[in-house]
Amino acid sequence: MQDQKQHIKLPEGSIEKTTQTLNLGPTHPATHGVFQNILEIDGERIVSAESTVGYIHRAFEKIAERRPYYQITPLTDRLNYCSSPINNMGWHLTVEKLLGIEIPKRVDYMRVIIMELARIADHLICNSVIGVDTGALTGFVYLMTYRELIYEIYEEICGSRLTTNIGRVGGFERNFTPAAWAKIDRFLEEYPAVLKEFETLLTRNRIFIDRTSGVGGIDAQRAMSYGFTGPNLRAAGIDYDVRVANPYSSYQDFDFNIPVGSTGDCYDRYLVRNAEMWESLSIIRQAVEKMKGLPEDIYHADVPDFYLPPKQDVYTKMEALIYHFKIVMGETDIKPGEVYNAVEGANGELGFYLISDGGRSPYRLHFRRPCFIYYQAYAELVQGAMLSDAIICMSSLNLIAGELDA
């Protein structure tokens, strides 16, 4: 039988292509988020990569310029949604900086507790997913139980879990309940043993080390050139932390260390995040201790333009009714000004650049999203690596798609 295959004859002197082009993403099962990487691979070795953003199309910054200030909080939830409360409070701190609002110490400590719980929730997801991407599922299952407990604490405080909309400009909308404190105490009591067990599973595991050590490394100078911050910069050996460099929410009152690495590779990033969870546990314990002796009924600054009055007062007092109407309808004018405020997000320096022209919405608002900066380095970090290393590198950078498309 005659062979039906047609052989394409190449022009004389031409060389047949020896590499293949592969789309890694933008489907979520292929990548940790909705983004695309166009890889040129030689066998399983990555020759070059080109990263693409723009698949979410949310335009949060432009939406924020058409919303009252208090309505912008839910937009920040959707940046790094693994640690939403830090985003929320970073925005509140920015508005408070513009308005010069004085925050009570007890409110600062309450915020610190929630932000450090959010940092732990973010880090435990990142590190346990690195384990999953190297073939180790057990650690992920252990830690996920305690992310659930953190979410239960959120629920007690604000009624939400993932996209929290927690707190208000000036503090919190309500005091922490006894149930919230009980869950916080339970977390502080139980999580250390689970975290230690997780470290026992992975930290000295020969397979895990072989899969992560020397993969996706970046030196300190190159990391700083890109604008790295947070755990990814500290893993490269730079001890920059916004909580120490520019303290906010009374972080200067706390005693904690800044874990650093040396190689900036996936393994160092894993180690830094693990160490930071231990430091966060220490900070939460200190905050709980510092709150003892402070008035228990203070959970908000005296800013009636941003804090809804008690419902009973709204029904019976004209002034309370007016404030309620102004807040709900977004009728509060903000003084003109220009501020930049940053917090130490779970992924690095999360900044808000705010320009007010005196209206009821920002004239301009820009989010400094750490993941957007890390992703620009991704193509360089995976060049020369194996295809299987590309996902591990993505995990260890903790690339969150919500921070790419703002």
Salt bridges, closest charged atoms under 4 A:
GLU40 OE2 - LYS17 NZ 3.24
GLU61 OE1 - ARG364 NH2 3.76
GLU61 OE2 - HIS366 ND1 2.79
GLU61 OE2 - ARG369 NH1 3.92
GLU65 OE1 - LYS62 NZ 2.89
GLU65 OE2 - ARG364 NH1 2.99
ASP77 OD2 - ARG78 NH1 3.44
GLU96 OE2 - ARG111 NH2 2.66
GLU116 OE1 - ARG119 NE 3.07
GLU116 OE2 - ARG243 NH1 3.20
ASP133 OD2 - HIS32 NE2 2.72
GLU148 OE1 - ARG161 NH2 2.92
GLU152 OE1 - LYS183 NZ 3.06
GLU155 OE1 - ARG161 NH1 3.45
GLU173 OE1 - ARG168 NH1 3.95
GLU173 OE2 - ARG174 NH1 3.63
GLU190 OE2 - ARG186 NE 3.26
ASP210 OD1 - ARG206 NH2 3.02
ASP241 OD2 - ARG234 NH1 3.60
ASP241 OD2 - ARG243 NH2 2.73
ASP253 OD2 - LYS105 NZ 2.62
GLU276 OE1 - HIS123 NE2 2.78
GLU276 OE2 - ARG234 NH2 2.71
GLU289 OE1 - LYS292 NZ 3.26
ASP313 OD1 - LYS317 NZ 3.66
GLU331 OE1 - ARG360 NH1 2.79
ASP333 OD1 - ARG360 NE 3.12
GLU344 OE2 - ARG234 NH2 3.17
GLU380 OE1 - ARG222 NH2 3.00
